[in-house]
């Protein structure tokens, strides 16, 4: 491993006033960052490093595990630059709306500039962070482009937003109102639409709801620079005849392919003898991107048919939904059950939308 502080930013963390313990932590983190940077795969190689390096101390291992589990990706606005070497810059994430005290940034990164990349936790309580060394800096004049990057990140990966507990609360509140308006507009929280008509039907709904501008969902929704939301059909869905739109009070806004055929199968179990219908159910069980929700809903809607459908498709004569259904879904959809539910709507910050509307030369 080498001595603490060897390589990295060891020479840049010498001035911490009386806080010597924090200085040593940052120095140690900088040395570990060099070890990670020397491995193919970077942060993704931490598991391999932990398994192969016997010279790591317990504190080293705990820090690397923290990087593996709690590193923060995002787009950050510099609120206050590091005034001297070894002092932190104060940044604010345009994705999760939280503040981060970041060590290892160049003093040339002035307030009003931006960086995108990954921050590594130095302390367990999140009071100090270190740059990963792979971040990209952006000038203040790039604010609209940088804000668009943050909006796209929040839309594709809403879990990044939900690091902030306040954003979780806002998300549930917004999703509840959004679902109520969806019900009022469509008359139901579950739709089966011809795939070629779905985008037009959903976007007519969003056009009527211009007041719901500050939300971005992780999938199936896009947010413009003005904050307006539009529905985007998932890739590959146009090859299917129908699409299912379910707005659940827990799972949120879910879009699934060929839902018309799946509903027909549960309405008439004799269709399980048809390979095309049986294959739709097999795909729903197999695909990680499809949550358990549609199958739970159809089993509840057709309680007298569910056993016959699953028995035929699974080839298991003893299967009963009441006894085996939950176990089946947990086995086939383990990722869904690994964590508690999060809102299906991630509310963007006022700051990121403000930056998105800026024009060059009007900073």
Secondary structure, DSSP 8 states (H G I E B T S, - for coil): --STT-STTGGG----TT-HHHHHHHHHHHHHHHHHHTSTTGGGGHHHHHHH-TT--HHHHHHHHHHHHH-EEEEEEEEE--SSTT--EEEEETTT--EEEEES--TTS-TT-EEEEEEEESSTTSS-EEE-S--EEE-GGGHHHHHHHHHHHHHH-HHHHTTSHHHHHHHHHHHHHHHHHHHHHHSSSEEEEEHHHHHHHHHHHHHH-TT-TTEE-SSSEEE-TT--EEE---TTGGGSSEEEEEEETTTEEEEEETHHHHHHHHH-GGGGGSHHHHHHHHHHHH-TTS-THHHHHHHHHTTTTHHHHHHHHHT-TT--HHHHHHHHHHHH-HHHHSS----S-EE--HHHHHHHT--TT--
